[in-house]
Amino acid sequence: MFSHVMVGADDVEVSKRFYDALFAAIGAKPGFYDDRGRAIYMHDGALFMITRPIDGEAACHANGGTIGFSMASTEQADAWHAAGVAAGGAACEDPPGIREGGFGKLYLAYLRDPAGNKLCGLHRIA
C-alpha cells in the first residue's frame, strides 16, 4: 500500500545517526544521502527518508501520527527500542510489551526520534 515514508528534521545528520543505529538493530544498512541532502534507507522493499522541509519552515512531527516498523520477533523489537534510546531517541507510551485489542496480540515498542516523530516497532504474536 505504501511506497515510502518521509519525515522532516531540522538537522538531518543528527536524525541520520539515530536511524543508522535504529535500523542496524533490524539488519538494515546505514542510510545514504541523495543530491538534495536527504538521508535514504532501503530495506526489505521499503523506503524511508529524512529531509529538511522543502518550504524552509521548521520541521514538526504529526500530532497523533505514528510510523510503524515490522519486527520479526519480540527480541528484535526490544533490540530496536534499546538501539533507538541509546542513539538519542526517547521512550514514549508504555514500556515495550504485549497489547491486546481489535488486532489481536501485538508486541509494541514506542520511541520518539530526535526530531519528535513517534515510531513503533510492532511484532504480531501468532
N, C-alpha and C positions, 0 to 999 in steps of 0.2 A: 504494500500500500504506500509506503513512504520511499522517496528516492534519497533523501538526505535530511540531516538536522544541522542547523547553523545557529550558533549562539554568538551574541555580541560581547565584547570585552574592551575596556579602555586600554589595557596592557596585554596584548596578545601573547607576548613572551612569557609573562607570569602564568597565564592560563595554559599555555603550551606545556610548561614544565609540570603543572598539575596533571593535565590529561596524559602526558607521556607516562607518568608514574601510575595513574589510574588504569590506563589501558594495558600497560605492561603486565598488570596483575591478572589479566584475562588472555594474555598471549598475543596482544597486538603490537605492531611495530610503532616506533615513535612517529609523530606527525612530521610533515614536511611543509615548507612554505611555497605558495604559488607566487606568480609575478605581481599579485596585488597585496602580498603580505599576509594572506590568510593562512592559518595553520590547518592542514588537512590530514585526516585519518581515514584509512580504508581497512576494513576488517570484516570477514565473513559476509561479503556482499553489501555491507552498509558503508555509508559515507557520513562522517561527522566533521564539521568545520567550525573554526573560530575566526571572527573578523571584527575589526573596528567598524562601528556603524557607518554606513555609506553616507548618511545625511550629515555627518560631522558632529552630531549631538552625542552626549554621554550615553554609554551603554546602560541598559537596565534589564532586570530579569522580569519574567512574566509572573504577576501575582496570581497564584493558583495553578501555574504551569509546572509540569514535571516532565523530564526527559527520562524514559525508562530504557535500561540496557538489560538484555537477556543474559542470564548467568547459567552455566552448566550444572552447578551444584550449590548447596548452601556454603560449602567451604570456599568456593570461588567468590561468592557474594561477600563473605567475610574478608577475604584477602583484598578484594576490590575496595571495600569500605575502608579497611585499615590503610591501604596504599593512598587513598584519597585524603584521609585525615593527616597522614604523615607528610603529604605533599602540599599542605596548606589549605585543604578543604575543611569544612566544619560538619560534624554530625548534626542531623536535624531529625525531626519527628521522633518516634520511639526508637530504642536501640534495634539493631538488626534482629529479625526473628520472624516467626510464623504468624501470619494473619489469616483469619478465615472470614469469608464473605461470599458474595454472589458469584465470584470467580473461582471458588474452591479454596484449597490451601495454597497460600503463596508465602515464600520466604522473601522478605523485603529488607533492603538496606538503603537508607536515605542519606544524602550528602548535599551540601551546597558547595559549588566551586568557588574559586577566588573572586569571581565577578558576581556571585549571589545566585546563580542559576541552580535550581533544585533538580537533583539527579536521583534516580532509583535503580538499584541493582535488584533484579527480580528473577527468582527461580520458582518455577511451577512444581509443586510437590505432587507426585503421582498418587 
